[in-house]
């Protein structure tokens, strides 16, 4: 059991941004919390690491931010592998 935890920790340190792409849907954008939840389960990554890796993927145009207006507050941000249309 301890070896399994140690292996998970070493995986989380060496994870590449490209590995996170598989957690982002091709269509149907999802919130960052959903991606962070899946990354925690699969790669044992924390939310800050997920946000950093997503920022890298956005800058490389492998993942795109989708903005959804909300009245009286900031836009809701979701992520997908395709660009937002209108």
JOQUI-V544303 format. One record per run of one state. SS is the DSSP state (hx for helix, st for strand, lp for the rest). FROM is the first residue (numbers start at 1). LEN is the number of residues. If there is no record, write none. Layout:
# JOQUI-V544303
ss=<SS:SS>
from=<FROM:FROM>
len=<LEN:LEN>
This chain:
# JOQUI-V544303
ss=<lp:hx:lp:hx:lp:st:hx:lp:hx:lp:st:lp:st:lp>
from=<1:2:15:17:22:30:32:44:47:60:64:69:76:81>
len=<1:13:2:5:8:2:12:3:13:4:5:7:5:6>
